Amino acid sequence: MLGRQELKLLELEKRALLAQSSLNRLTLQAELQNLGAVSSWAGEASRASRGLSPLLTFLGPVSRFLLARGRSASWIGRLIQAASLIVPVYRLWKTFAARRKETREGQDPAAA
C-alpha cells in the first residue's frame, strides 16, 4: 500500500494535470477562433470568384469582337465574330437562370 505522503503527491500531480488540461483546452479554443477569423476571407473570395466566372467567360469573346471589329471590313467577318458570342452568352444565361431558380426555391419553399 501507498503511504500518506505518496497519496498526497499523486493527488497534487492529478490536480496539476487537470489544470494543465484545462489550460490546453482553452488555448485550443482560442486558436480555433483565431483560425476561423483569419480564414473567413477565403470563403468570401471563393464566393466572389464564382459569381464573376460567368461574366469573365463572356468578356473574353466580347473583347475579341470589339477589337476585331475595326479590322474586319466584310459583313461576313463581322457575322462570324458575332456568332462566336453565342456560346458564352448562352452559358451565362443558363448560369444565371439556374441561380435565379435556386434562389427562388431557397427563399420560398411553398413556390416549389
C-alpha positions in Angstrom: 0.0 0.0 0.0 1.0 3.5 -0.6 1.7 5.8 2.3 0.1 9.1 3.0 3.0 11.1 1.5 2.8 9.2 -1.8 -1.0 9.7 -1.9 -0.7 13.4 -1.4 2.0 13.6 -4.1 -0.3 11.7 -6.5 -3.2 14.0 -5.7 -1.1 17.1 -6.3 0.1 15.6 -9.7 -3.5 14.8 -10.6 -4.6 18.4 -9.9 -1.6 19.8 -11.8 -2.5 17.6 -14.8 -6.2 18.7 -14.7 -5.2 22.3 -14.5 -2.8 21.8 -17.5 -5.5 20.0 -19.4 -8.0 22.9 -18.8 -5.4 25.4 -19.9 -4.6 23.4 -23.1 -8.4 23.2 -23.9 -8.8 27.0 -23.5 -5.7 27.6 -25.7 -7.1 25.3 -28.4 -10.4 27.1 -28.3 -8.8 30.5 -28.7 -6.6 29.2 -31.6 -9.6 27.8 -33.4 -11.5 31.1 -33.0 -8.5 33.0 -34.4 -8.2 30.5 -37.3 -11.9 31.0 -38.1 -11.5 34.7 -38.1 -8.3 34.7 -40.3 -9.7 32.2 -42.8 -13.1 33.7 -43.2 -11.9 35.9 -46.1 -11.2 32.7 -48.1 -14.8 31.8 -48.3 -15.8 35.3 -49.3 -13.2 35.4 -52.0 -14.3 32.0 -53.3 -18.0 33.1 -53.5 -17.0 36.3 -55.3 -14.9 34.4 -57.9 -17.7 32.0 -58.5 -20.0 35.0 -59.1 -17.6 36.5 -61.6 -16.7 33.4 -63.6 -19.7 33.6 -66.0 -19.1 37.2 -66.6 -15.4 36.6 -67.3 -16.2 33.8 -69.8 -18.4 36.3 -71.6 -15.9 39.2 -71.6 -13.2 37.3 -73.5 -15.2 36.9 -76.7 -16.8 40.3 -76.4 -13.4 42.0 -76.1 -12.1 39.9 -79.1 -15.2 41.0 -81.1 -14.7 44.7 -80.2 -11.0 44.6 -81.0 -11.5 42.8 -84.3 -14.5 44.9 -85.3 -12.3 47.7 -86.8 -10.1 45.2 -88.7 -12.9 43.2 -90.2 -14.3 45.1 -93.2 -16.6 42.5 -94.6 -20.0 41.8 -93.2 -19.2 38.0 -93.2 -16.3 38.6 -90.8 -18.5 40.6 -88.5 -21.2 38.0 -88.6 -18.6 35.3 -87.7 -17.3 37.4 -84.8 -20.9 38.0 -83.6 -21.6 34.2 -83.9 -18.6 33.5 -81.6 -20.5 35.2 -78.8 -23.5 32.8 -78.9 -22.0 30.0 -76.8 -20.6 32.3 -74.0 -23.9 34.3 -73.9 -25.9 31.0 -73.7 -23.7 29.7 -70.9 -24.0 33.0 -69.0 -27.8 32.9 -69.4 -28.1 29.3 -68.2 -25.9 30.0 -65.2 -27.9 33.0 -64.1 -31.2 31.2 -64.8 -30.1 28.3 -62.6 -29.0 30.6 -59.8 -32.3 32.5 -60.0 -34.2 29.3 -59.8 -32.1 28.1 -56.7 -32.7 31.5 -55.1 -36.4 31.3 -55.6 -36.6 27.8 -54.3 -34.4 28.6 -51.3 -36.4 31.7 -50.3 -39.9 30.5 -50.9 -40.3 26.7 -50.3 -44.1 26.9 -50.9 -43.5 28.1 -54.5 -41.6 24.9 -55.5 
